[in-house]
Amino acid sequence: MVSNLPNYYRLLGLVASAKPQDIKTAYRRLAKELHPDLNQDSTAAERFQSVVKAYETLSDAKLRRAYDEVFQPAAAQAAQAAQATQATQAQKEAAASTPGVVEGVTNLVGGLMEKINRRWSLGQDLRYTLSLSMTEAYLGCVKTVRFESPVRCPACKGIGQTGGSDCGDCQGSGVQLGERVFKITVPPGSGAGMLTRIPGGGTPGENGGPEGDLTFLVEVAEHPMLESDSQHLRCRVPLPVTTALAGGRVEVPTLEGSTSVHVPAGVQNGQVLRLEGGGIPGPGPTPRSGRGDLLITLELELPEKLPEEVRKLLAEAERQAPSDAYPRTVAYRKRLQDLVDD
């Protein structure tokens, strides 16, 4: 029944008069909040899929018009019985999900076309999960995707008949299983949950009806050394205590590979260095557009083994250091002395 289907506007926290930009903004916010890679809540994955379906419908003008006609209260009151019948029929005729990472998406327009008694129907929409590395997603890339799904039979052009009888190539179904190949351009700054729609990339409709659409959903794999923080990236880098004392350079990971960063003398454990422009690119034509920074947390490391000569040199260096060389130690000793004196 229509009344049992989700209210996509409510799922996105919107009203029915929401503008396309409002829909996109709401989706991006919820996708980041609920994506299973970022949210460990047991219900996050299911809620994320619902948000994706809502966005796929409301971001497409054709599907949104069909959705509004079928699900708006005024239309429901005008044709309640007809809508209930057609919604049930559309659910029965929805094709099964394609094996693998391609999933079928209920197509509201097909039900709408059936409601106005056309003999053909619009094909089923498909969704493909595109797994990317952090470098591919944030710097942009071009991916070639191949998968098998139903395609229009070339012999009968999807009609299912040739010469007045069932097509021998497809046994009258109008479709065959075939390989689909798509070249997808992923723009810089693409995060988990980004959607790319290809009109006509779905399965063929019945009786020669037009194909549905294909939507690519981006998933971003974890980086072994980098973590995302809004537009910034973070990493933790071990630093020999001698480099911390004297200064020097340290190699740090980046999306492009690695780079050398200057370490000033006297840095402290946990101190954060900032590499400007080393973070996640924002939306724009180049990887440098609105790019965040790389935040490097230094973790000082003491040597586990030292020759005796080196130990003596370090002890002598501590004795000769000025009294203000270790301000935290001086403050600690003063507080301790005050406690003892009391």
FITORVEX-81682 format. One record per residue: x, y, z of N, C-alpha, C in turn; residue in three letters. Coordinates in steps of 0.2 Angstrom, whole numbers, plus 2048, in hexadecimal, padded with zeros to 3 digits. Layout:
nxx/nyy/nzz/caxx/cayy/cazz/cxx/cyy/czz/residu
X/Y/Z/X/Y/Z/X/Y/Z/ALA
...
This chain:
nxx/nyy/nzz/caxx/cayy/cazz/cxx/cyy/czz/residu
804/7FA/800/800/800/800/804/806/800/MET
802/80C/7FD/806/812/7FC/807/814/803/VAL
803/814/808/803/817/80E/809/813/812/SER
80B/80D/810/810/80A/814/817/80B/811/ASN
818/80F/80C/81E/810/809/821/817/80C/LEU
828/817/80C/82B/81D/810/829/824/80D/PRO
829/828/812/829/82F/810/830/832/80F/ASN
832/832/809/839/834/807/83B/83B/80A/TYR
836/840/809/837/847/80C/839/846/813/TYR
835/843/817/836/842/81E/83D/83F/820/ARG
83E/83A/81C/845/836/81D/84B/83B/81D/LEU
84A/840/818/850/845/817/84F/84B/81B/LEU
849/84B/81F/848/851/824/846/857/820/GLY
842/856/81A/840/85C/816/838/85C/815/LEU
836/861/812/82F/862/811/82E/860/809/VAL
828/85F/807/827/85D/800/829/863/7FB/ALA
829/869/7FD/82B/86F/7F9/832/870/7F9/SER
836/86B/7FB/83E/86C/7FC/841/86D/7F5/ALA
846/872/7F4/849/873/7EE/84F/86E/7ED/LYS
851/86D/7E7/856/867/7E5/85C/868/7E9/PRO
85E/86F/7EB/864/870/7EF/863/86E/7F6/GLN
85D/86F/7F8/85C/86C/7FF/85C/865/800/ASP
859/861/7FB/85A/85A/7FA/861/858/7FA/ILE
865/85B/7F6/86C/859/7F6/870/85A/7FD/LYS
86E/860/800/872/861/806/870/85D/80B/THR
869/85B/80C/867/856/811/86A/850/810/ALA
86A/84D/80A/86D/847/808/874/846/80A/TYR
878/84B/808/87F/84B/80A/880/84B/812/ARG
87C/84F/815/87D/84F/81D/87B/848/820/ARG
876/845/81D/873/83F/820/878/839/81E/LEU
87A/839/818/87F/834/815/885/834/819/ALA
888/839/81B/88E/83A/81F/88D/837/826/LYS
887/839/829/885/837/830/884/830/830/GLU
880/82D/82B/87E/826/82C/882/821/828/LEU
887/823/824/88B/81E/820/88E/819/825/HIS
88D/812/823/890/80D/827/897/80D/829/PRO
89B/810/824/8A2/811/825/8A4/816/82B/ASP
89F/81A/82C/8A0/820/831/89C/81F/837/LEU
896/81B/837/892/81B/83C/891/813/83E/ASN
893/811/844/893/80A/846/88C/808/849/GLN
887/80D/84A/881/80B/84C/87D/805/848/ASP
87A/801/84C/877/7FB/848/872/7FC/843/SER
86F/802/844/869/804/83F/86C/809/83A/THR
872/80B/83A/875/810/835/874/80D/82E/ALA
876/807/82D/876/804/826/86F/805/823/ALA
86A/802/827/864/802/824/861/809/823/GLU
862/80E/827/860/815/827/864/818/821/ARG
86A/816/820/86E/819/81A/86B/817/814/PHE
869/811/813/866/80E/80D/860/812/80B/GLN
85C/813/811/855/817/810/856/81E/80D/SER
85C/821/810/85D/828/80E/860/828/807/VAL
864/823/805/866/822/7FE/860/822/7F9/VAL
85B/81D/7FB/855/81D/7F6/851/823/7F6/LYS
851/826/7FC/84D/82D/7FC/850/832/7F7/ALA
857/832/7F7/85A/837/7F3/85A/835/7EC/TYR
85B/82F/7EA/85A/82D/7E3/854/82F/7E0/GLU
84E/82E/7E4/848/830/7E2/847/837/7E1/THR
848/83B/7E6/847/842/7E7/84C/846/7E3/LEU
852/844/7E1/856/848/7DE/855/847/7D6/SER
851/843/7D4/850/842/7CD/849/845/7CC/ASP
849/84A/7C7/842/84E/7C6/83D/849/7C4/ALA
83E/844/7BF/83A/840/7BD/837/83B/7C2/LYS
83B/838/7C6/839/834/7CC/835/838/7D1/LEU
837/83E/7D2/834/842/7D7/82D/844/7D5/ARG
82C/845/7CF/825/847/7CD/821/841/7CE/ARG
823/83B/7CC/820/835/7CD/81E/833/7D4/ALA
823/834/7D8/822/833/7DF/81D/838/7E2/TYR
81D/83E/7E0/819/843/7E3/812/841/7E1/ASP
811/83F/7DB/80A/83E/7D8/807/838/7DC/GLU
80B/833/7DD/809/82D/7E1/808/82E/7E8/VAL
80C/832/7EB/80C/831/7F3/80A/838/7F6/PHE
809/83D/7F2/806/843/7F5/7FF/842/7F8/GLN
7FD/844/7FE/7F6/843/800/7F1/845/7FC/PRO
7F1/84B/7F8/7EC/84D/7F4/7EB/848/7EE/ALA
7F0/845/7EB/7F0/840/7E6/7ED/83A/7E9/ALA
7EF/838/7EF/7ED/832/7F2/7E5/832/7F3/ALA
7E3/838/7F5/7DC/838/7F6/7D8/838/7F0/GLN
7DB/83A/7EA/7D7/83B/7E4/7D7/834/7E0/ALA
7DC/830/7E2/7DC/829/7DE/7DF/824/7E3/ALA
7DC/823/7E9/7DF/81F/7EE/7DF/817/7EC/GLN
7D9/815/7E9/7D9/80E/7E7/7DD/80D/7E1/ALA
7DE/811/7DC/7E2/810/7D7/7E9/810/7D9/ALA
7EB/814/7DD/7F2/814/7DF/7F4/80E/7E3/GLN
7F0/80C/7E8/7F1/806/7EB/7F2/800/7E7/ALA
7EE/7FF/7E2/7EE/7FA/7DD/7F5/7FA/7D9/THR
7F6/800/7D7/7FD/801/7D3/803/800/7D7/GLN
803/802/7DD/809/801/7E1/80A/7FA/7E3/ALA
805/7F6/7E4/805/7EF/7E5/808/7EB/7DF/THR
805/7ED/7D9/807/7EA/7D3/80F/7EC/7D1/GLN
811/7F2/7D3/818/7F4/7D1/81C/7F0/7D6/ALA
81A/7EF/7DC/81F/7EB/7E0/81F/7E4/7DE/GLN
81A/7E1/7DB/81A/7DA/7D9/81F/7D9/7D3/LYS
81F/7DF/7CF/822/7DE/7C8/82A/7E1/7C9/GLU
82C/7E3/7CF/833/7E6/7CF/837/7E0/7CE/ALA
83C/7E1/7CA/841/7DB/7C9/846/7DA/7CF/ALA
848/7D4/7CF/84D/7D2/7D5/853/7D6/7D4/ALA
857/7D7/7DA/85D/7DA/7DA/862/7D6/7D5/SER
866/7DA/7D2/86C/7D7/7CE/871/7D4/7D2/THR
874/7CE/7D1/878/7CB/7D6/87F/7D0/7D7/PRO
882/7CF/7DC/888/7D3/7DD/887/7DA/7E1/GLY
88A/7DF/7DE/88A/7E5/7E2/884/7E9/7DF/VAL
881/7E7/7D9/87C/7EB/7D6/875/7E9/7D9/VAL
871/7EE/7DC/86B/7ED/7DF/865/7F0/7DC/GLU
860/7ED/7DB/85A/7F0/7D8/857/7F5/7DD/GLY
854/7FB/7DA/851/800/7DD/84A/801/7DB/VAL
845/801/7DF/83E/801/7DD/83D/807/7D9/THR
839/806/7D3/839/80C/7CF/831/80E/7CF/ASN
830/814/7D1/82A/817/7D2/827/819/7CB/LEU
82B/81B/7C7/828/81D/7C0/825/817/7BC/VAL
828/811/7BD/825/80C/7BA/81E/80B/7BC/GLY
81D/80B/7C3/816/80B/7C5/811/810/7C3/GLY
814/816/7C2/810/81C/7BF/80E/81B/7B8/LEU
813/818/7B4/811/817/7AD/80C/811/7AD/MET
80C/80C/7B1/807/807/7B1/801/80A/7B3/GLU
801/80F/7B7/7FA/812/7BA/7F6/815/7B4/LYS
7FA/818/7AF/7F7/81B/7AA/7F6/816/7A4/ILE
7F7/810/7A5/7F5/80B/7A1/7F9/80A/79A/ASN
800/80C/79B/804/80B/795/806/803/795/ARG
807/801/78F/809/7FA/78E/810/7F8/790/ARG
815/7FD/790/81C/7FC/792/81D/7FF/798/TRP
822/7FD/79B/824/800/7A2/82C/802/7A2/SER
82D/807/7A6/834/809/7A7/838/804/7AB/LEU
83E/803/7A8/843/7FE/7AB/844/800/7B3/GLY
848/7FB/7B6/849/7FB/7BD/850/7FF/7BE/GLN
850/803/7C3/856/807/7C5/85B/802/7C8/ASP
861/803/7C7/867/7FF/7CA/86B/804/7CE/LEU
86E/801/7D4/873/805/7D8/879/800/7D8/ARG
87F/803/7D7/885/800/7D7/88A/803/7DD/TYR
88C/7FF/7E1/891/801/7E6/898/802/7E4/THR
89B/808/7E3/8A1/809/7E0/8A6/80A/7E6/LEU
8AA/805/7E7/8AF/805/7ED/8B5/809/7EB/SER
8B8/80E/7EE/8BD/812/7EC/8C2/812/7F2/LEU
8C9/813/7F1/8CD/815/7F6/8CD/81C/7F8/SER
8CF/81E/7FD/8CF/825/7FF/8D2/829/7FA/MET
8D8/827/7F7/8DB/82B/7F2/8D7/82C/7EC/THR
8D4/827/7EA/8CF/827/7E4/8C9/82C/7E5/GLU
8C6/82B/7EB/8C0/82F/7EC/8C2/836/7ED/ALA
8C7/838/7F1/8C8/83F/7F3/8CC/843/7ED/TYR
8D0/83F/7EA/8D4/843/7E4/8D1/842/7DD/LEU
8CC/83E/7DD/8C8/83D/7D7/8CB/837/7D2/GLY
8C8/834/7CE/8CA/82F/7CA/8C5/82D/7C5/CYS
8C7/829/7C0/8C3/826/7BB/8C3/81F/7BC/VAL
8BD/81C/7BD/8BC/814/7BE/8B8/811/7B8/LYS
8BA/80C/7B6/8B6/808/7B1/8B3/802/7B5/THR
8AC/802/7B5/8A8/7FD/7B8/8A5/7F8/7B4/VAL
8A6/7F2/7B5/8A2/7ED/7B1/89E/7E8/7B6/ARG
898/7E7/7B3/894/7E2/7B7/88F/7DF/7B2/PHE
88B/7DA/7B4/886/7D7/7B0/87F/7D9/7B2/GLU
87B/7DA/7AE/874/7DC/7B0/870/7DB/7A9/SER
869/7DB/7AA/865/7DA/7A4/866/7E0/79F/PRO
866/7DE/799/867/7E3/794/861/7E2/78E/VAL
860/7E7/78A/85B/7E6/785/85D/7E1/780/ARG
859/7DC/77E/85B/7D7/779/85C/7DB/772/CYS
862/7DA/76F/863/7DD/769/85F/7DB/763/PRO
85D/7D4/764/859/7D1/75E/852/7D4/75D/ALA
84F/7D5/763/848/7D8/763/847/7DF/765/CYS
84D/7E2/767/84E/7E9/76A/849/7E9/770/LYS
849/7E4/774/845/7E4/77A/83D/7E3/77A/GLY
83B/7E2/774/834/7E1/773/832/7DA/775/ILE
836/7D5/774/835/7CE/776/832/7CA/770/GLY
831/7CD/76A/82E/7CA/765/831/7CC/75E/GLN
832/7C7/75A/834/7C9/753/830/7C5/74E/THR
82D/7C8/749/829/7C5/744/823/7C2/747/GLY
820/7C5/74C/81A/7C3/74F/81A/7BD/754/GLY
820/7BB/755/821/7B5/75A/827/7B7/75F/SER
827/7B3/765/82C/7B5/76A/833/7B5/767/ASP
837/7BA/769/83E/7BA/767/842/7B4/769/CYS
845/7B1/765/849/7AB/767/84F/7AC/76B/GLY
852/7B2/76A/858/7B4/76E/857/7B5/776/ASP
851/7B8/777/84F/7B9/77E/849/7B5/780/CYS
847/7B1/77C/841/7AD/77E/83B/7B1/780/GLN
83A/7B7/77D/835/7BB/77D/835/7C0/783/GLY
83A/7C0/787/83B/7C4/78D/83D/7CC/78B/SER
840/7CC/785/842/7D3/783/849/7D5/786/GLY
84C/7D1/78B/852/7D3/78E/857/7CD/78E/VAL
85D/7CE/78F/862/7C9/790/867/7CB/795/GLN
86B/7C7/798/870/7C8/79D/876/7CA/799/LEU
879/7D0/79A/87F/7D3/796/883/7D7/79B/GLY
88A/7D8/798/88E/7DC/79C/88D/7E3/79B/GLU
88D/7E7/7A0/88D/7EE/7A0/894/7F1/7A2/ARG
896/7F6/79E/89C/7FA/79F/89B/801/7A0/VAL
89D/804/7A5/89C/80B/7A6/8A3/80E/7A8/PHE
8A5/814/7A6/8AA/818/7A8/8A8/81E/7AC/LYS
8AA/81D/7B3/8A7/822/7B8/8AD/827/7BA/ILE
8AB/82D/7B9/8B0/833/7BB/8AE/835/7C2/THR
8B3/834/7C7/8B2/835/7CE/8B5/83C/7CF/VAL
8B1/841/7D1/8B5/848/7D2/8B8/848/7D8/PRO
8BD/84D/7D9/8C1/84D/7DF/8BC/84F/7E5/PRO
8BE/84D/7EB/8BA/84F/7F0/8B4/84A/7F1/GLY
8B3/845/7EE/8AD/840/7EE/8AE/83C/7F5/SER
8A9/83D/7F9/8A9/839/7FF/8A4/833/7FF/GLY
8A4/82F/804/8A0/82A/805/898/82C/804/ALA
894/828/800/88D/82A/7FF/88C/82E/7F9/GLY
891/830/7F6/890/834/7EF/88C/830/7EA/MET
888/833/7E7/884/830/7E2/885/833/7DB/LEU
886/82E/7D6/887/830/7CF/881/82C/7CB/THR
87D/830/7C8/877/82D/7C4/879/82D/7BD/ARG
878/827/7B9/878/826/7B2/871/825/7AF/ILE
86E/82A/7AC/867/828/7A9/867/823/7A4/PRO
863/81E/7A4/863/819/79F/867/813/7A1/GLY
86B/813/7A7/870/80E/7A8/86D/808/7AC/GLY
866/808/7AD/863/803/7B1/861/7FD/7AC/GLY
85C/7F9/7AE/85A/7F3/7AA/854/7F6/7A5/THR
854/7F2/79F/84E/7F4/79A/847/7F3/79D/PRO
843/7F7/79B/83C/7F7/79D/838/7F1/799/GLY
833/7EF/79B/82F/7EA/798/82C/7EC/791/GLU
82B/7E8/78D/828/7E9/786/82B/7EF/783/ASN
832/7F0/783/836/7F5/780/836/7FB/783/GLY
834/7FB/78A/834/802/78E/83B/804/78F/GLY
83C/80A/790/843/80D/791/846/80A/798/PRO
84D/80B/798/851/808/79D/850/80D/7A3/GLU
851/80A/7A9/851/80E/7AF/858/811/7B0/GLY
859/814/7B6/860/818/7B7/864/813/7BB/ASP
86B/815/7BA/870/812/7BE/873/817/7C3/LEU
874/815/7C9/877/81A/7CE/87D/816/7D1/THR
882/81A/7D1/888/818/7D5/889/81B/7DC/PHE
88A/817/7E1/88A/819/7E8/892/818/7EA/LEU
895/81D/7EC/89C/81D/7EE/89D/81A/7F5/VAL
8A1/816/7F6/8A4/813/7FC/8AB/815/7FD/GLU
8AE/817/802/8B5/819/803/8B8/814/808/VAL
8BD/811/806/8C1/80C/80A/8C5/810/80F/ALA
8C6/80D/815/8CB/810/81A/8D2/811/817/GLU
8D5/816/819/8DD/817/817/8E1/814/81D/HIS
8E6/810/81B/8EA/80D/821/8ED/812/826/PRO
8EE/819/823/8F2/81D/828/8EE/824/828/MET
8E9/825/824/8E6/82C/824/8DF/82B/827/LEU
8DC/830/82A/8D5/830/82C/8D2/837/82A/GLU
8CC/837/828/8C9/83D/826/8C6/841/82C/SER
8C6/847/82C/8C3/84C/831/8C0/852/82D/ASP
8BA/851/82B/8B7/857/827/8BB/857/821/SER
8BD/85D/81F/8C2/85E/819/8C9/85D/81A/GLN
8CB/85B/821/8D2/85A/822/8D3/852/823/HIS
8D9/851/823/8DC/84A/824/8E0/84A/82A/LEU
8E0/844/82E/8E5/844/834/8E9/83E/833/ARG
8EF/83E/836/8F3/838/837/8F7/839/83D/CYS
8FA/833/83F/8FE/833/845/905/831/843/ARG
90A/834/845/911/833/843/916/832/849/VAL
919/82C/849/91E/82C/84E/924/830/84D/PRO
927/833/852/92D/838/851/932/836/856/LEU
938/834/854/93E/833/859/93F/839/85D/PRO
940/838/863/941/83E/868/947/842/866/VAL
94C/840/863/951/844/861/94F/849/85B/THR
94B/847/857/948/84B/852/944/850/855/THR
940/84E/85A/93C/853/85E/940/859/861/ALA
946/857/864/94A/85B/867/94E/860/862/LEU
951/85D/85D/955/861/858/951/864/852/ALA
94B/861/851/948/863/84B/94A/85F/845/GLY
947/85F/840/948/85B/83A/942/85A/835/GLY
942/854/832/93D/853/82D/93A/84C/82E/ARG
933/84B/82D/930/845/82E/92C/843/828/VAL
92C/83D/825/927/83B/820/920/83A/822/GLU
91B/83D/81F/914/83B/821/910/839/81B/VAL
90B/835/81C/907/833/816/902/838/814/PRO
901/838/80D/8FC/83D/80A/8F8/839/805/THR
8F3/83C/803/8EE/838/7FE/8F2/837/7F7/LEU
8F7/83B/7F6/8FC/839/7F0/901/834/7F1/GLU
903/833/7F7/908/82E/7F9/90B/830/800/GLY
910/835/800/913/837/806/917/83D/804/SER
919/841/809/91D/847/809/921/848/80F/THR
926/84C/80E/92A/84E/814/928/855/817/SER
927/854/81E/925/85A/822/92A/85D/827/VAL
92B/863/827/930/866/82C/92E/866/833/HIS
932/863/837/930/863/83F/935/868/842/VAL
932/86D/845/936/872/849/939/86F/84F/PRO
93E/871/852/942/86F/858/93D/870/85E/ALA
93D/86C/862/939/86C/869/932/86B/868/GLY
930/867/863/929/865/863/927/860/869/VAL
921/860/86B/91F/85C/871/91B/856/86E/GLN
91A/851/872/916/84B/871/90F/84D/870/ASN
90C/84B/86B/905/84D/869/904/853/866/GLY
909/857/864/909/85D/861/906/85C/85A/GLN
902/860/857/8FF/85F/850/903/864/84B/VAL
905/862/846/908/866/840/903/866/83B/LEU
902/86B/837/8FD/86C/832/901/86D/82B/ARG
8FF/869/827/901/869/820/8FB/86C/81B/LEU
8FC/872/81A/8F6/875/816/8F5/872/80F/GLU
8EF/871/80E/8EE/86E/807/8EF/867/806/GLY
8F0/864/80C/8F1/85C/80C/8EB/858/80E/GLY
8E5/85C/80E/8DF/858/810/8DB/856/80A/GLY
8D4/856/80B/8CF/854/806/8CD/85A/802/ILE
8CD/859/7FB/8CB/85E/7F7/8C3/860/7F8/PRO
8C1/866/7F7/8BA/867/7F7/8B8/867/7EF/GLY
8B1/868/7EE/8AF/868/7E8/8B2/86D/7E3/PRO
8B4/86B/7DD/8B8/870/7D9/8BB/86C/7D3/GLY
8BD/870/7CE/8C0/86D/7C8/8C7/869/7C9/PRO
8CB/86B/7CE/8D1/868/7CF/8D2/865/7D6/THR
8D7/860/7D7/8D8/85E/7DE/8DA/863/7E3/PRO
8DC/869/7E2/8DE/86E/7E6/8D8/872/7E8/ARG
8D2/871/7E5/8CC/876/7E7/8CA/875/7EE/SER
8CB/87B/7F2/8C8/87B/7F9/8CB/875/7FD/GLY
8D1/873/7FC/8D4/86D/800/8D5/86F/807/ARG
8D4/86A/80B/8D5/86B/812/8DD/869/814/GLY
8DE/868/81A/8E5/868/81C/8E6/860/81F/ASP
8ED/85F/81F/8EF/859/822/8F1/85A/829/LEU
8EE/857/82E/8F0/859/835/8F4/853/838/LEU
8FA/854/83A/8FF/84F/83C/900/84F/843/ILE
8FE/84A/847/8FF/849/84E/906/846/84F/THR
90B/849/853/911/846/854/911/842/85A/LEU
914/83C/85A/914/837/860/91B/836/861/GLU
91E/839/866/925/839/868/927/832/86A/LEU
92C/82F/867/92F/828/869/936/828/86C/GLU
936/825/872/93D/825/875/940/81E/872/LEU
947/81F/872/94A/819/870/94A/813/875/PRO
949/80D/872/949/807/877/950/805/879/GLU
955/806/875/95C/804/876/960/80A/874/LYS
965/80B/878/96A/811/877/971/80E/879/LEU
976/810/876/97D/80E/878/97E/812/87E/PRO
983/810/883/984/813/889/987/81A/888/GLU
98B/81B/882/98E/822/881/988/827/87F/GLU
983/825/87C/97E/829/87A/97A/82B/880/VAL
979/826/885/975/827/88B/979/82D/88F/ARG
980/82C/88F/984/831/893/983/838/890/LYS
983/838/889/982/83F/886/97C/842/887/LEU
976/83E/887/970/841/889/96F/843/890/LEU
972/83F/895/972/841/89C/976/848/89D/ALA
97B/849/899/97F/84F/89A/97B/855/897/GLU
978/853/891/974/859/88E/96E/85B/892/ALA
96B/856/896/966/858/89B/969/85D/8A0/GLU
96F/85B/8A3/972/85F/8A8/974/866/8A6/ARG
976/867/8A0/978/86D/89D/972/871/89B/GLN
96C/86E/89A/966/872/897/964/877/89C/ALA
962/87D/89A/960/883/89E/95A/881/8A2/PRO
959/884/8A7/953/882/8AC/94C/882/8A9/SER
94C/887/8A4/945/887/8A0/944/883/89A/ASP
949/87E/899/948/87A/894/943/875/894/ALA
941/873/89B/93C/86E/89C/937/872/8A1/TYR
932/876/89E/92E/87A/8A2/929/876/8A6/PRO
926/871/8A3/921/86C/8A6/925/869/8AC/ARG
92B/866/8AB/92E/863/8B1/930/868/8B6/THR
932/86E/8B5/933/873/8BA/92C/874/8BE/VAL
927/875/8BA/920/877/8BD/91E/871/8C2/ALA
91F/86B/8BF/91D/865/8C3/921/864/8CA/TYR
928/866/8C9/92C/865/8CF/92A/86A/8D4/ARG
928/870/8D2/926/876/8D6/920/874/8DA/LYS
91B/871/8D6/915/86F/8D9/916/86A/8DF/ARG
91A/865/8DD/91C/85F/8E1/91F/862/8E8/LEU
924/867/8E7/927/86A/8ED/922/86D/8F1/GLN
91E/871/8EE/918/875/8F2/914/870/8F6/ASP
913/86A/8F3/90E/865/8F6/912/862/8FC/LEU
919/861/8FC/91D/85E/901/91E/864/907/VAL
91F/86A/905/920/86F/90A/919/870/90E/ASP
913/86F/90B/90D/870/90F/90C/86A/914/ASP
